[in-house]
Every structure is written in structure tokens, then in C-alpha cells.
Amino acid sequence: MARTPITPTALGATGVIPADVATAVNFTDGNSFVWRKGRQVYVANADDTTLTVTIPTPGTVGAQGLAIADGTFTVAAGKGRLLPSLGPEYRQPDGNVHLNYSGADSAVTAAVLDMA
């Protein structure tokens, strides 16, 4: 997969308007960003149907190697959602977090915000 990277934006002293720093999502291959504590994802869904954002987890736990469930978050039609902080369980072996999206509408954007 050729994921499209999203460059994180620092809030700075005056804050940031997520829509001003968001980019169109890659529905085919998804997006990625370098994991770091305090980064959060904002997704704006300007489409007329609900969108699901899936964030895969690569790890397992325990002696039986039980898979850690992927994170799934819904974004209602015409709404935006700030996803919760993502822990290191979402970090892929290459150090990135992967974002996958349901649907195929160009009216969806995402931004990665440095909250800390």
C-alpha cells in the first residue's frame, strides 16, 4: 500500500482551525503519520453518509498472542470528530499510525494535531 502521509500541525500559542490544516483523505490506500504521544486526528466528513475510520493495531498480548482490536471511530454525515489520543499500541513497526476509511467520497478531510 502506498499510504499518503499527513504532516502533523502544532497548535502553537494561538491554536489552530483544523479545517485550515486538513488534507483530503486517501480512500484507496489510507493515510499515515508518525506516532508521537499527544497527537490527535481530526476528521471532517462533508459527505451525506456516515464514515468509519479504522486504525489498525499491529500488536498482540499474552502468551497466546491475542490480537489487540483495531480502533474504529464513526464520523456522522456533515460532522467532524476529534479522535481520542492514540497510545503506542497503534504504532506500526515503521513508527507510523495507519488510518483507513470506509467509503470513497472526496468530501472527507483529516488533520493530525500536536496537542501536547
CYANA upper distance limits for C-alpha pairs under 8 A (distance plus 0.5 A):
  1 MET  CA     29 ASP  CA      6.08
  2 ALA  CA     29 ASP  CA      6.33
  2 ALA  CA     30 GLY  CA      8.45
  3 ARG  CA     26 ASN  CA      7.86
  3 ARG  CA     29 ASP  CA      5.59
  3 ARG  CA     30 GLY  CA      5.69
  3 ARG  CA     31 ASN  CA      5.42
  3 ARG  CA     32 SER  CA      6.67
  4 THR  CA     26 ASN  CA      6.96
  4 THR  CA     29 ASP  CA      7.94
  4 THR  CA     30 GLY  CA      6.99
  4 THR  CA     31 ASN  CA      5.12
  4 THR  CA     32 SER  CA      6.68
  5 PRO  CA     31 ASN  CA      5.95
  5 PRO  CA     32 SER  CA      5.20
  5 PRO  CA     33 PHE  CA      6.05
  6 ILE  CA     23 THR  CA      8.11
  6 ILE  CA     31 ASN  CA      7.13
  6 ILE  CA     32 SER  CA      6.54
  6 ILE  CA     33 PHE  CA      5.90
  6 ILE  CA    111 ALA  CA      7.53
  6 ILE  CA    112 VAL  CA      7.27
  7 THR  CA     33 PHE  CA      7.15
  7 THR  CA    112 VAL  CA      7.37
  8 PRO  CA     33 PHE  CA      7.82
  8 PRO  CA     39 ARG  CA      8.29
  8 PRO  CA    111 ALA  CA      7.58
  8 PRO  CA    112 VAL  CA      5.14
  8 PRO  CA    113 LEU  CA      5.92
  8 PRO  CA    114 ASP  CA      6.85
  9 THR  CA     21 VAL  CA      7.80
  9 THR  CA    111 ALA  CA      8.20
  9 THR  CA    112 VAL  CA      6.73
  9 THR  CA    113 LEU  CA      5.47
  9 THR  CA    114 ASP  CA      6.36
 10 ALA  CA     16 VAL  CA      8.49
 10 ALA  CA    113 LEU  CA      6.45
 10 ALA  CA    114 ASP  CA      5.20
 10 ALA  CA    115 MET  CA      7.53
 11 LEU  CA     15 GLY  CA      5.08
 11 LEU  CA     16 VAL  CA      5.96
 11 LEU  CA    113 LEU  CA      7.31
 11 LEU  CA    114 ASP  CA      6.69
 11 LEU  CA    115 MET  CA      6.92
 12 GLY  CA     16 VAL  CA      8.02
 16 VAL  CA     20 ASP  CA      8.26
 17 ILE  CA     21 VAL  CA      7.60
 18 PRO  CA     22 ALA  CA      6.52
 18 PRO  CA     42 TYR  CA      7.38
 18 PRO  CA    111 ALA  CA      6.84
 18 PRO  CA    113 LEU  CA      8.46
 19 ALA  CA     44 ALA  CA      8.12
 19 ALA  CA    109 THR  CA      8.44
 19 ALA  CA    111 ALA  CA      8.21
 21 VAL  CA    111 ALA  CA      6.66
 22 ALA  CA    109 THR  CA      6.10
 22 ALA  CA    110 ALA  CA      5.39
 22 ALA  CA    111 ALA  CA      4.81
 22 ALA  CA    112 VAL  CA      8.34
 23 THR  CA    109 THR  CA      5.60
 23 THR  CA    110 ALA  CA      6.04
 23 THR  CA    111 ALA  CA      6.97
 24 ALA  CA    106 SER  CA      7.25
 24 ALA  CA    107 ALA  CA      7.97
 24 ALA  CA    108 VAL  CA      6.49
 24 ALA  CA    109 THR  CA      4.83
 24 ALA  CA    110 ALA  CA      7.01
 25 VAL  CA     30 GLY  CA      7.45
 25 VAL  CA     31 ASN  CA      7.20
 25 VAL  CA    106 SER  CA      7.96
 25 VAL  CA    108 VAL  CA      6.62
 25 VAL  CA    109 THR  CA      5.78
 25 VAL  CA    110 ALA  CA      6.68
 26 ASN  CA     30 GLY  CA      5.26
 26 ASN  CA     31 ASN  CA      6.49
 26 ASN  CA    101 TYR  CA      8.48
 27 PHE  CA    100 ASN  CA      7.57
 27 PHE  CA    101 TYR  CA      6.30
 27 PHE  CA    102 SER  CA      7.77
 27 PHE  CA    103 GLY  CA      7.56
 27 PHE  CA    104 ALA  CA      6.17
 27 PHE  CA    105 ASP  CA      8.31
 28 THR  CA    104 ALA  CA      8.38
 29 ASP  CA    100 ASN  CA      7.88
 30 GLY  CA     98 HIS  CA      7.50
 30 GLY  CA     99 LEU  CA      5.97
 30 GLY  CA    100 ASN  CA      5.19
 30 GLY  CA    101 TYR  CA      7.18
 31 ASN  CA     98 HIS  CA      6.40
 31 ASN  CA     99 LEU  CA      5.54
 31 ASN  CA    100 ASN  CA      7.25
 32 SER  CA     96 ASN  CA      6.58
 32 SER  CA     97 VAL  CA      5.89
 32 SER  CA     98 HIS  CA      5.04
 32 SER  CA     99 LEU  CA      6.39
 33 PHE  CA     96 ASN  CA      5.75
 33 PHE  CA     97 VAL  CA      5.96
 33 PHE  CA     98 HIS  CA      7.49
 33 PHE  CA    112 VAL  CA      8.17
 34 VAL  CA     95 GLY  CA      6.40
 34 VAL  CA     96 ASN  CA      4.75
 34 VAL  CA     97 VAL  CA      6.67
 35 TRP  CA     39 ARG  CA      7.80
 35 TRP  CA     88 PRO  CA      7.98
 35 TRP  CA     91 ARG  CA      6.50
 35 TRP  CA     95 GLY  CA      6.55
 35 TRP  CA     96 ASN  CA      5.72
 35 TRP  CA     97 VAL  CA      6.19
 37 LYS  CA     85 SER  CA      8.24
 37 LYS  CA     86 LEU  CA      7.96
 37 LYS  CA     87 GLY  CA      7.50
 37 LYS  CA     88 PRO  CA      8.31
 37 LYS  CA    116 ALA  CA      8.21
 38 GLY  CA     85 SER  CA      6.78
 38 GLY  CA     86 LEU  CA      8.27
 38 GLY  CA    114 ASP  CA      6.45
 38 GLY  CA    115 MET  CA      5.71
 38 GLY  CA    116 ALA  CA      5.42
 39 ARG  CA     85 SER  CA      6.82
 39 ARG  CA     86 LEU  CA      7.68
 39 ARG  CA    112 VAL  CA      7.06
 39 ARG  CA    113 LEU  CA      5.99
 39 ARG  CA    114 ASP  CA      5.07
 39 ARG  CA    115 MET  CA      6.18
 39 ARG  CA    116 ALA  CA      7.77
 40 GLN  CA     82 LEU  CA      7.53
 40 GLN  CA     83 LEU  CA      6.65
 40 GLN  CA     84 PRO  CA      6.86
 40 GLN  CA     85 SER  CA      5.75
 40 GLN  CA     86 LEU  CA      7.38
 40 GLN  CA    112 VAL  CA      6.16
 40 GLN  CA    113 LEU  CA      5.76
 40 GLN  CA    114 ASP  CA      7.11
 40 GLN  CA    115 MET  CA      7.27
 41 VAL  CA     82 LEU  CA      6.40
 41 VAL  CA     83 LEU  CA      5.91
 41 VAL  CA     84 PRO  CA      8.17
 41 VAL  CA    110 ALA  CA      7.37
 41 VAL  CA    111 ALA  CA      6.24
 41 VAL  CA    112 VAL  CA      5.05
 41 VAL  CA    113 LEU  CA      6.72
 42 TYR  CA     80 GLY  CA      7.53
 42 TYR  CA     81 ARG  CA      6.15
 42 TYR  CA     82 LEU  CA      4.85
 42 TYR  CA     83 LEU  CA      6.64
 42 TYR  CA    110 ALA  CA      6.02
 42 TYR  CA    111 ALA  CA      5.66
 42 TYR  CA    112 VAL  CA      6.82
 42 TYR  CA    113 LEU  CA      7.97
 43 VAL  CA     75 VAL  CA      7.92
 43 VAL  CA     80 GLY  CA      5.99
 43 VAL  CA     81 ARG  CA      5.91
 43 VAL  CA     82 LEU  CA      7.04
 43 VAL  CA     83 LEU  CA      8.33
 43 VAL  CA    108 VAL  CA      7.69
 43 VAL  CA    109 THR  CA      6.30
 43 VAL  CA    110 ALA  CA      4.90
 43 VAL  CA    111 ALA  CA      7.09
 44 ALA  CA     75 VAL  CA      8.08
 44 ALA  CA     78 GLY  CA      8.12
 44 ALA  CA     79 LYS  CA      6.52
 44 ALA  CA     80 GLY  CA      4.50
 44 ALA  CA     81 ARG  CA      6.97
 44 ALA  CA    108 VAL  CA      6.16
 44 ALA  CA    109 THR  CA      5.79
 44 ALA  CA    110 ALA  CA      6.78
 45 ASN  CA     50 THR  CA      8.25
 45 ASN  CA     51 LEU  CA      7.53
 45 ASN  CA     75 VAL  CA      7.00
 45 ASN  CA     76 ALA  CA      7.49
 45 ASN  CA     77 ALA  CA      6.36
 45 ASN  CA     78 GLY  CA      5.89
 45 ASN  CA     79 LYS  CA      5.97
 45 ASN  CA     80 GLY  CA      6.34
 45 ASN  CA    107 ALA  CA      6.88
 45 ASN  CA    108 VAL  CA      5.16
 45 ASN  CA    109 THR  CA      7.28
 46 ALA  CA     77 ALA  CA      6.90
 46 ALA  CA     78 GLY  CA      5.03
 46 ALA  CA     79 LYS  CA      7.19
 46 ALA  CA    107 ALA  CA      5.55
 46 ALA  CA    108 VAL  CA      6.36
 47 ASP  CA     77 ALA  CA      6.09
 47 ASP  CA     78 GLY  CA      6.42
 47 ASP  CA    105 ASP  CA      7.32
 47 ASP  CA    107 ALA  CA      5.95
 47 ASP  CA    108 VAL  CA      7.34
 48 ASP  CA     77 ALA  CA      5.34
 48 ASP  CA     78 GLY  CA      6.79
 49 THR  CA     76 ALA  CA      7.44
 49 THR  CA     77 ALA  CA      5.24
 49 THR  CA     78 GLY  CA      8.46
 50 THR  CA     74 THR  CA      7.33
 50 THR  CA     75 VAL  CA      6.29
 50 THR  CA     76 ALA  CA      4.98
 50 THR  CA     77 ALA  CA      5.22
 51 LEU  CA     74 THR  CA      6.16
 51 LEU  CA     75 VAL  CA      5.67
 51 LEU  CA     76 ALA  CA      6.91
 51 LEU  CA     77 ALA  CA      7.65
 51 LEU  CA    101 TYR  CA      7.53
 51 LEU  CA    102 SER  CA      6.31
 51 LEU  CA    103 GLY  CA      7.17
 52 THR  CA     72 THR  CA      7.17
 52 THR  CA     73 PHE  CA      6.15
 52 THR  CA     74 THR  CA      4.96
 52 THR  CA     75 VAL  CA      6.78
 52 THR  CA    101 TYR  CA      6.29
 52 THR  CA    102 SER  CA      5.77
 53 VAL  CA     72 THR  CA      6.16
 53 VAL  CA     73 PHE  CA      5.69
 53 VAL  CA     74 THR  CA      6.71
 53 VAL  CA     75 VAL  CA      8.17
 53 VAL  CA     99 LEU  CA      7.20
 53 VAL  CA    100 ASN  CA      6.19
 53 VAL  CA    101 TYR  CA      5.22
 53 VAL  CA    102 SER  CA      7.14
 54 THR  CA     70 ASP  CA      7.22
 54 THR  CA     71 GLY  CA      6.16
 54 THR  CA     72 THR  CA      4.98
 54 THR  CA     73 PHE  CA      7.02
 54 THR  CA     99 LEU  CA      6.51
 54 THR  CA    100 ASN  CA      5.56
 54 THR  CA    101 TYR  CA      6.74
 55 ILE  CA     70 ASP  CA      6.21
 55 ILE  CA     71 GLY  CA      5.44
 55 ILE  CA     72 THR  CA      6.82
 55 ILE  CA     90 TYR  CA      7.53
 55 ILE  CA     97 VAL  CA      7.85
 55 ILE  CA     98 HIS  CA      6.33
 55 ILE  CA     99 LEU  CA      5.55
 55 ILE  CA    100 ASN  CA      6.83
 56 PRO  CA     69 ALA  CA      8.21
 56 PRO  CA     70 ASP  CA      5.04
 56 PRO  CA     71 GLY  CA      6.86
 56 PRO  CA     90 TYR  CA      7.00
 56 PRO  CA     97 VAL  CA      8.46
 56 PRO  CA     98 HIS  CA      6.98
 56 PRO  CA     99 LEU  CA      7.92
 57 THR  CA     68 ILE  CA      6.74
 57 THR  CA     69 ALA  CA      7.17
 57 THR  CA     70 ASP  CA      5.69
 57 THR  CA     71 GLY  CA      7.97
 57 THR  CA     89 GLU  CA      6.53
 57 THR  CA     90 TYR  CA      5.21
 57 THR  CA     91 ARG  CA      7.55
 57 THR  CA     92 GLN  CA      7.61
 58 PRO  CA     67 ALA  CA      8.38
 58 PRO  CA     68 ILE  CA      7.95
 58 PRO  CA     89 GLU  CA      7.86
 58 PRO  CA     90 TYR  CA      7.42
 58 PRO  CA     91 ARG  CA      7.88
 58 PRO  CA     92 GLN  CA      6.42
 58 PRO  CA     93 PRO  CA      8.17
 59 GLY  CA     67 ALA  CA      6.80
 59 GLY  CA     68 ILE  CA      6.47
 59 GLY  CA     89 GLU  CA      7.08
 60 THR  CA     65 GLY  CA      5.51
 60 THR  CA     66 LEU  CA      5.55
 60 THR  CA     67 ALA  CA      4.88
 60 THR  CA     68 ILE  CA      5.94
 61 VAL  CA     65 GLY  CA      5.67
 61 VAL  CA     66 LEU  CA      5.73
 61 VAL  CA     67 ALA  CA      7.09
 61 VAL  CA     68 ILE  CA      7.49
 62 GLY  CA     66 LEU  CA      6.83
 68 ILE  CA     89 GLU  CA      8.46
 73 PHE  CA     83 LEU  CA      8.05
 75 VAL  CA     79 LYS  CA      6.93
 75 VAL  CA     80 GLY  CA      6.92
 75 VAL  CA     81 ARG  CA      6.58
 76 ALA  CA     80 GLY  CA      8.02
 86 LEU  CA     90 TYR  CA      7.09
 87 GLY  CA     91 ARG  CA      8.27
 90 TYR  CA     97 VAL  CA      6.38
 90 TYR  CA     98 HIS  CA      8.40
 91 ARG  CA     95 GLY  CA      6.01
 91 ARG  CA     96 ASN  CA      5.99
 91 ARG  CA     97 VAL  CA      5.58
 92 GLN  CA     96 ASN  CA      5.86
 92 GLN  CA     97 VAL  CA      6.47
 92 GLN  CA     98 HIS  CA      8.00
